Amino acid sequence: MHYSPYNGNVLPGYMFTDNGFWDTFRAVFPFFNMMYPEQNNKIMEGLANTYKESGWLPEWASPGHRACMIGSNSAPIIADAYLKGTIKNEKTAEILFEAILKNATVEEGRPVRSVGREGLNYYNTLGYVPFDVNIRENAAKTLEYAYADFTIGQMAEKMGKDAIAKKYYEQSQRYKNVFDPSTNLMRGKNEDGTFQSPFNPLKWGGAFTEGNSLHYTWSVFQDIDGLINLMGGKENFIKQLDGVFTMPPKYDASYYGKVIHEIREMEVANMGNYAHGNQPIQHMIYLYNYAGVPYKAQDKIRKVLTKLYTPTPDGYCGDEDNGQTSAWYVFSALGFYSVTPATDEFIIGSPLFKKATLHLRNGNTFTIEAKNNSKNNFYIQSARLNNSDYQNSFIKCSDIQKGGLLEFEVSNTPNKSWGSKAENSTIFFESKKIQIAINKYFLNKVKLKFK
């Protein structure tokens, strides 16, 4: 039984509150699906109840709909749960799919601005939320809506709704509409199609949410290869990733009129403009894998694990935020991370422990070993999955659920060959339907050539 903060009634069924999906879609819910699927199934049933009782999915519930944060991130957590087999009742899945489609098609009647999609009508006519129409954090909204569209496509495809899948796969490419090729950065765009000016990539807020362009440029979870191509290839992509860490932690706080704590945390961490204390950039380090240089990710992951987290009262480098900052640590300490929820892959980093064993709810166990792991030994030299040579810099979530053994040989020097080939970097465009839809979008809408 639950009391509904949405209609005031006491009703049968589950209801969960006090969670912000802008934070937790990234790693908390993927962790639930990996380790606690029965509990997450209950949470999904609770989301269906929220929709039935209020007409909308929650994006930040405390206890009911709250005007906090941005995005349409109920879609990723629902799609990820459905694709992982967490949602057990097909009727619940259909209700939730109806709900995420409503988020993507109806702007009117939202109880608070953070529910549904603010600026949706602009997004669906222009392909982006414009900067100059009094909608805050517009470029960030565009990027997050495009990723949510990808996850809708993923769920629709699994449900056999091919026409819907095709539509939302195409819409997932709208991130390109706020990419400025003159700077190789995401940037606010005006309603007339011109980019917002003047542009300062160090400016927090404005077109972005609790971050700047250097942080949000990487929020293309669904198409990292496409982002690499926009930046002019892997060499430029790597250079731009490196630059975030090597530049000083400078900032422009004029949008807020003061230095907010997220800015100060970035400054204190002193890892350039890498702001791990807040969520938008937490997946960024793992993007080195997509460019064929996973050894660079291994180095920076170990620095974050050991420098920005400590077993002390002030041991977090920023807000815990409903478990997201912890979930990053737990995943990364195991040796992999959920860069793109709603796909069947985790991206391999560098395990913190010599041995860790996952006791899965299906009765299987999955063990990660790095026997000579130490303070200085964190570079992967080779890997074996179930006694077979393993060159991929990712691992399938479904393979983890089967149980088994992932072994790493690590040392104090990088192996620049391991995981460096393009075929070793990602699998999530395996579906021909996805590739056909995206190819058609590119060819017909933005006239880009494919290899």
N, C-alpha and C positions, 0 to 999 in steps of 0.2 A: 504493500500500500504506500501511497505517497500523497502528500499535500501538494497541490499544484500552485506554484507562484504565478502561473499564467492565467488561470481562471478562478482560483480560490476554492476549488473543490478538492475533496479527498477521494482518490481514485485508485483502482487496482493497478499493479504494475510498477515498474522501476522508474526512478527519477534521480538524476545526479546533477549536482550544481558545483559552483566555485571552480570553474576551469575556463581558461582562455585559450581558444584553439589557435590564435595567432602564434602563440608560443609552442603549444604542445603537438601540433600536427607534424612537427619536424622530427621528433625522436621519441616522445613519450608514448604516443599511440602506436607507432611501429614496435616499440618495446613491449607494450601490452599484447599486441598480436603475436609476437614471438614467444613470450613467456607466460602470459595470463589471458589466453583467448576467451575462456569462459567468463571472466569478469568483464572483458571488453564487449562480449556479446550482450551482457546486461546493460552496459553503457549505451550500446547501439539501440536497444529496445527503449531505453530512457529517452534517447534523441527522437525516436519515432513518437513517443508520447508527448514530448515538447511540441513537435510539429502538429500533432492532432489537437493539442490543447490551446496553442497560440497561433497556429497558421504559419509559423516560421521556425527554422532551425536556430538554435542558439549559437552565437559566435563567442560570447562571453557571458556566462550565467553566474549571477550572484545576488539573490538566488534565481531571479528571473532574467529577462533580457536586460542587458546593461550597455550603455553607450560607451564602449571601451575598445580601443584598437580598431584594426581595419581588416579587410579581406573577406574571402568567402571560403574560409578554411575548414568549415564543416565538411565540404566536399572531399578534400584529401583524406580525412580520417575515416569517412564512411566508405569511400572507394577502396582504401587500403584494407579495411576490415573485410569488405566483401571479396576482394581478390585473394586475400589470405585464407578465406573460408571461415572467418570468425563469426560472421552473421549466419546463424543456423536456420532462421525462419525466412522463407522466401517472401512471405507477405510483408514482413518487416523490411526486407530489402527493397521491395517495390514501393512501400511508403516513403522510405528514405530517398530513393531515386526520384520520386515525384517531388520531394522537398528540395533536393539540390537543383532540379530543373527549374523550380519556381524561383530559387535564388538567382538563377542565371537569366530569367526572362521577365520577371516582374519587379519593378522598382517601387510602385505605389503601395501604400498601406503598411510600410515597414514600421514597427513599433518604436524603434530607436535607430539612429543613423548607422550603427555598426552592424545591424542585422540585415541579411540580404546583401545587396551590392549598391553602395552609394555611388551615384554617377553611372548607373547601368545603362540608361538610355543613350548617354553619350558613348559609352563603351561599345554598345551594339550598333551604333550608326557610324561613328568615326573610327572605331577599332582601338580607341584609347580614351582615357578620362583626361580631358584637357586641363591645362594649368590655370587658365584665365577665366574660369567660370565659378569661382568661389567654392570649389570642392578641394579641401585640403588633402595633401599627401597623395596627389593624383597619379604620379608615375609609379609609386609603390602599389597603389590600387590596381593599376593596369597590369603590372607584373604578376601580382598575386591572383588576379582574376584569370589571367592567361594560364597560369599553372593549374588553377582549379578546373578550368575548361579541359585541360589534358586529363585530369583525373576523372572527370565526367565521361570523357571518351573511353577511358579504360574500363570503367564500370559498365557503360553501355555496350561495349564490345563483348564483355564477358556475359552480359545478359542476352546477347543476340540481337541487340537493337542497332543494327549496322548504320542506318541512315543518321541516327542521332550521334553515334560514335564519330562518323565522318565529319559532321558539322562541328563538333567540339574539338576534334583533333585540329581542324583548320583554324578554329578560333584560338587554339593554344599558341599559334604563331604570332599573335598580336603583340607579343613582347617586342618584336622588331620595330613597332611603331614608335617606341620611345627610346630607341637606340640611336645615338648621334654618331655617325661615322667620322666626323671631324675630330672628335675627342676620344672615340672608342669607349664611351660611357653612356649609361642611361641618363635621360634628361627630361625635364618637364616639357611638354609640347602644348602650344596654344591651339585654340579651336580652329584657327585658320591654317594650321599645319606647320607654322614656324615654331622653332624651338624657343623656349623661354630664355630671356636674356635680361641682365647679365647672368652668366653661369659661373658658379664657384663650386667645384666638385667637393670642396671641404665643408660646404654649408649643410649643417644638420637641419632636418625638418623641411618645410616648404613643400617640395614635390615628393619628399620621402618621409618615412615614419621612424622616428628615433634612430636616425642614421643619415648618411649622406650618399652621394652618387657612388663613391668608392665602395660602399657596402652593398648597395642595392643592385649594382650592375651585375652581380653574380646570381641574382634571384631568377634564374632561368632553369629551374630544377629539371624541367621536362625536355630540354634540348640543349645540352651543353655543347654538343658537336656543332649545332647551329650557331651558338654564341662564339665558338672558336672561329668559325668561318667568317662571321661578321667582323671580328677583330683582325682579320687578315691572316689567320693561320696559327698554328700551335706556338711558333716562336714568339709572336706578338702577345698571345694569350699568356704564356709563361712569364714574359717580361712584365705584363701588367699585374699578374698575381704577385710576383716578386716585389713590385713597386709599392704595393700596399704595406708590406712589412718593412721595407728599407727606408721609406720616407719617415720624417719625424711625425709624432702624434699631434699634428696641428689641426685646428678646427675653426669653424665660424659658427658661433652660437647666437647670431643676431636674430634668427627666427624666434627663438625662445626668450630673448632678452636677458638670459642668464646662462650659466654653465649648468646644464642638467646633469644628474648623477651619472647617466650613461656616458656622457662625454668625459667626465672626470675619471671614470673607471678605465676608459680607453687610454687616457693620458698616464695614469698611474701604472697600468700594465706595461707600458713602454714597449709594445711590439709594433711600432709604426702606427698605421691607421687601422690595424686589425682590432676590432672592438668585440672581443669574445664575451664581455659582460652583458651583451644584449644579443637578441636572437638572429637578426637578419643575416649576419655574416658567419654564423657558426658552422655552416657546411662548407665554407669557402676553401679551407685547406685541402679537403678531399678532391677538389677539382683538378689538382695537379695530376691525378691519375688519368683523367680524360685526355690530357695532353701528352701522356707517355713518360712522365717523370714522377712516378710514385715515390721515389726516394726523397724528393723535396717535401712531400706530404709527411713522410715518416719522421723527418727531422722536426718539423713544426708541430706535429701532433704531440711528440714527446715533450717538447718545450711547454706546450699549453698544459698538458696533464700534470707536469711536475712543478711548473712555475705559477700557474694561475689557480690551481686548486691545492689547498693544504688542509691537514686534519686539525684545524684550529677554529675558534669561534668566528673568525673572519675569513674562513677558508674558501668562500665563493668570491669570484672576481666581479660579481654583479648580482642581479636579482636571480633567485632560484626559479621563479616564474613557473609555478605549478608542476615542477619536476623536470622542465626542459633542460636546465643547466646540468642537473644531475644525470639525466638520460644521455646527454652528450658524453659525459665522463664515463658512464658505465659502458656504453657502446664502444667508445674509443679505447677504453682500457682493455676490452675484450679483443679489439683489433679490427673493428669494422664499424661502419656508420650508415645511416639511412638517408643518403643524399636526396633520393627521389621516392618518397612514399607513394604507394599505389603502383609500384613495379616490383618485380621479383628479384631485387638485387640490393645488397649492401656493398659499399665500397670499402676495400681493405685499406687499413692504415698501418699501425704498428702496435702489437699487443704490449701492455704494460707488465703483464705477469708471465712467469715461466709456465704456468698451467692454470687454466680455468675450465670448469665444466658446467655446461648448461643442462639442468634437469628439466626437460620439456614436459608439458602437460600430456602429451600423447604417449608418454612412457619412454621415449627415446632420450639418449644423452648425446650431446655434442661437445667435444673437447677441443680446446685450442691450446697448443703447446709451443713454447719457444724456449727450449731448455737452457740455452746460454744467455738468456735475456739478462741485462744489467743496466746500470745507469748509462753506460756508454754504448752498449750493444743493443741497438734498436733498428738498424738498417736491415731490411729483408734481403737475404742472399738467395734463398730458394724457398719453395713451399711444396707441400704434398697434401693432397686431399684423399683420405682413405687409401694411403700408400701409393698413390699415383702422382706423378709430377704435375704441378699446378702452376701455370704461368699467368692466370688471370688476376687482375688487380681488383676484382670484385668476387663476391660469392653469392650464389642464389639463396634467397630466404627458404625456398622449398627444399634445398639440399640440407640446410641446417635442421629443418624439421624431420628429415629422414634419420638424423643422428649420424655420428661418425667422428672422424678425427682430422683436424686441420693442423698440420705441423709446419712451423717456420724454422729456418736456420737464419739466425741474425748475427750481425757483427758490428764493429765500430766504423766500418767504411761502407759507403753506398754501393750497391750493385745497380748500375744504370741500365742494365739490360732487362732485369726482371720486370715483367708487366709493362714493358715499353711499347709493344706493338699495338697497332690500332685495334686489332681483333681481341686484345686482352683487356680493353678498357671498359666496355659496357655491353649489355645485352638488351636494354629495354626497348630498342626499336626492332626487335625480332619480328613483330607482327607485320606482315605484308600490308595489312589494312592501314596501319598507321603510316607506313612509308608511302603508300599510294596516295593517301589523303594529303600528306604534307607535301609530296612532290607536286600534286595538282595545285595546291595552294600557292606554292612558290612560283610555279610556271604561269598561273593565271592571274595571281594577285600582285606579286611583287617582282615578277620577271627575273628571278635569280636562276642561274644555271646550276645543275647538279653534276657531280662527278659521274 
